[in-house]
């Protein structure tokens, strides 16, 4: 596929790949694997591609990405249909996803797809995939999910929510003292949440350490990024890629310390 055509089909936000992959994988770890996960995960990932095409189509006012949007949209609809027919309890999740998707589409339509509101709802939609995949594997309804699953899913979602201010302090809000302080304080709150979860027996001490490192990163990287750009003149696009790859590494650390099968004896 030519480079230009590939860009029309494939999302170009490097850090987002970790966000769409980690929550459903955590759901499988917590609830066990099932064949229903095949169409469900396919629906989720193809749906992410379709959403990207939709944002590009809206941004161009319908002038481009029409073919990817149509094909990916149809594929997503079919995969969702297969999933809900095989696991009808998944229909309950529409109550949570319909408002989130509606808000995200409206933000893109108004050309606010890089705003805090859009970032927040897309992160919440991704984070919810952990309990969604869990219920698909266990056959439970949402209200039957145990507290431990909600805590672990919530910590993963909290990490991804923290990437919103972190990324902004490195790119769009670079140099903003308010954003930097807010980002650091958010991650300090994450340390406290991880400590409470560990005290309750839901996670291990390693997860607290990860949050400490995330808080240090939130305070140091934006400062180092500003100095490096001033001295070496590193381009913004390259920094965006570096930060995106860093998010993948951080996501792996968060995921591994949230998986009870890895830290419980």
C-alpha positions in Angstrom: 0.0 0.0 0.0 1.3 3.4 -0.9 2.4 5.7 1.9 -0.3 8.3 1.2 -3.0 5.6 1.1 -1.7 3.9 4.2 -2.0 7.2 6.1 -5.7 7.3 5.2 -6.3 4.0 6.8 -3.8 3.7 9.6 -3.9 6.0 12.7 -0.8 8.1 13.1 -0.8 8.6 16.9 1.9 6.4 18.2 1.0 6.5 21.9 -2.6 5.6 21.2 -1.7 2.1 20.1 -0.8 1.2 23.7 -4.1 2.7 24.9 -6.2 0.6 22.6 -4.3 -2.6 23.3 -3.6 -2.7 27.0 -7.2 -2.5 28.5 -8.6 -5.4 26.5 -5.5 -7.5 27.2 -5.9 -6.8 30.9 -9.6 -7.9 30.7 -8.4 -11.2 29.2 -5.8 -11.6 32.0 -8.4 -11.0 34.7 -11.3 -13.0 33.2 -9.7 -15.6 31.1 -9.6 -16.1 27.3 -12.6 -17.0 25.3 -13.4 -17.4 21.6 -15.8 -14.5 21.9 -12.7 -12.3 22.3 -11.8 -12.8 18.7 -14.7 -10.9 17.1 -14.9 -8.5 20.1 -11.2 -7.5 19.9 -11.4 -7.3 16.1 -14.5 -5.0 16.5 -12.6 -2.8 18.9 -9.4 -2.4 16.9 -11.1 -2.1 13.5 -13.5 0.4 15.2 -10.5 2.4 16.3 -9.3 2.6 12.7 -12.8 3.6 11.6 -12.9 6.3 14.3 -9.6 7.7 13.0 -11.0 7.7 9.5 -14.1 9.5 10.7 -12.1 12.2 12.4 -10.1 12.8 9.2 -13.3 12.8 7.1 -14.9 15.4 9.4 -11.7 17.5 9.4 -11.7 17.6 5.6 -15.5 18.2 5.5 -16.1 15.0 3.6 -13.4 15.5 1.0 -11.1 12.6 2.0 -11.0 9.3 3.8 -14.5 8.5 2.6 -13.5 5.0 1.3 -11.7 3.9 4.5 -14.5 5.3 6.6 -17.1 3.4 4.7 -15.3 0.1 4.5 -14.0 0.2 8.1 -17.4 1.3 9.4 -19.1 -1.6 7.8 -16.5 -4.1 9.0 -16.9 -2.7 12.6 -20.7 -2.9 12.5 -20.5 -6.6 11.4 -18.0 -7.5 14.0 -20.0 -5.8 16.7 -23.1 -7.7 15.5 -21.3 -11.0 15.7 -20.0 -10.1 19.2 -23.4 -9.2 20.7 -25.2 -12.1 19.2 -22.6 -14.4 20.7 -22.6 -12.6 24.1 -25.8 -10.6 24.5 -24.7 -9.3 27.9 -22.3 -6.9 26.0 -25.4 -4.9 25.0 -25.4 -3.4 28.5 -22.2 -1.6 27.7 -23.9 0.5 25.1 -25.3 2.6 28.0 -21.7 3.7 28.7 -20.4 3.9 25.2 -23.1 5.8 23.4 -22.6 9.1 25.3 -18.8 8.7 25.1 -18.8 8.1 21.3 -21.3 10.8 20.8 -19.2 13.4 22.6 -16.0 12.3 20.8 -17.7 12.6 17.4 -19.1 16.0 18.3 -15.7 17.2 19.4 -14.2 16.1 16.1 -17.0 17.7 14.2 -16.2 21.0 16.0 -12.5 20.5 15.3 -11.7 20.1 18.9 -10.3 16.6 18.6 -7.1 17.6 20.3 -8.9 19.2 23.2 -9.1 17.9 26.8 -12.8 16.8 26.6 -12.1 14.7 23.5 -9.0 13.2 25.0 -10.8 12.4 28.2 -13.8 10.6 26.6 -11.6 8.6 24.3 -9.4 7.5 27.2 -12.5 6.5 29.2 -13.8 4.6 26.2 -10.5 2.7 26.0 -10.3 2.1 29.7 -13.8 0.6 29.8 -12.6 -2.2 27.4 -10.9 -4.0 30.4 -14.3 -4.7 32.1 -16.0 -5.2 28.8 -13.6 -7.9 27.8 -13.7 -9.4 31.3 -17.5 -9.8 31.1 -17.3 -11.3 27.6 -15.0 -14.0 29.0 -17.0 -14.7 32.1 -20.5 -14.1 30.9 -21.2 -11.7 33.7 -23.3 -8.5 33.5 -21.6 -5.2 34.3 -23.1 -5.1 37.8 -21.7 -8.6 38.6 -18.1 -7.5 38.2 -16.0 -7.7 41.4 -14.5 -4.8 43.1 -11.0 -6.0 42.3 -11.6 -5.9 38.6 -12.9 -2.4 38.8 -9.9 -1.3 40.9 -7.4 -2.7 38.4 -9.3 -1.4 35.4 -9.6 2.0 37.1 -5.9 2.2 37.8 -5.1 1.4 34.1 -7.6 4.0 33.0 -6.1 6.5 35.5 -2.7 6.0 34.0 -4.0 6.7 30.5 -5.9 9.8 31.8 -2.6 11.0 33.2 -1.0 10.9 29.7 -3.4 13.7 28.7 -1.7 16.4 30.8 1.7 14.8 30.4 1.6 14.8 26.6 0.2 18.3 26.6 3.0 19.7 28.8 5.4 18.3 26.2 3.7 19.5 23.0 0.7 21.8 22.9 1.0 23.3 26.4 4.8 23.2 26.5 6.1 25.9 28.8 2.8 26.2 30.7 3.5 26.2 34.5 -0.1 25.5 35.3 -0.3 22.4 33.1 3.0 21.2 34.5 2.0 21.5 38.1 -1.4 20.0 37.4 0.3 17.0 35.6 2.6 16.4 38.5 -0.2 16.7 41.1 -2.3 14.2 39.1 0.4 11.7 39.2 1.0 12.2 42.9 -2.7 11.4 43.3 -2.0 8.2 41.3 0.7 7.2 43.8 -1.8 7.5 46.6 -4.4 5.5 44.7 -1.8 2.8 43.9 -0.9 2.7 47.6 -4.5 2.3 48.7 -4.9 -0.5 46.1 -1.8 -2.3 47.3 -2.9 -1.9 51.0 -6.2 -3.6 50.0 -4.3 -6.4 48.3 -5.3 -5.6 44.7 -1.8 -4.8 43.5 1.8 -5.2 44.6 4.4 -2.6 45.7 5.8 -2.6 42.2 2.8 -0.8 41.0 3.4 2.0 43.5 7.0 2.3 42.2 5.7 2.6 38.7 3.5 5.5 39.7 6.4 7.2 41.5 8.5 6.9 38.3 5.5 8.3 36.3 5.3 11.3 38.7 9.0 12.0 38.3 8.7 11.7 34.5 5.8 14.1 34.6 7.9 16.7 36.3 11.3 16.2 34.6 10.6 15.3 30.9 8.9 18.6 30.0 11.8 20.5 31.4 14.4 18.3 29.7 12.4 18.5 26.5 12.5 22.3 26.5 16.2 22.4 27.2 17.0 19.8 24.5 14.9 21.6 21.9 16.6 24.9 22.7 20.1 23.4 22.5 19.8 20.7 19.8 16.8 22.0 17.9 15.0 18.7 17.9 11.9 18.9 15.8 8.4 18.8 17.3 7.4 15.8 15.2 10.4 13.8 16.4 9.6 14.7 20.0 6.0 13.5 19.5 7.3 10.1 18.3 9.8 9.9 21.2 7.0 10.6 23.7 4.7 8.1 22.0 7.3 5.3 22.2 7.9 6.3 25.8 4.2 5.8 26.5 4.4 2.3 25.1 7.2 1.5 27.5 5.3 3.0 30.4 2.1 1.2 29.5 4.0 -2.1 29.6 5.3 -1.4 33.1 1.8 -0.4 34.3 0.2 -3.4 32.7 2.7 -5.9 34.1 2.4 -4.6 37.7 -1.4 -4.7 37.4 -1.6 -8.3 36.3 -2.3 -10.4 39.4 -1.0 -13.5 37.8 2.4 -11.9 37.5 2.9 -10.4 41.0 0.8 -12.9 43.1 2.4 -16.0 44.3 
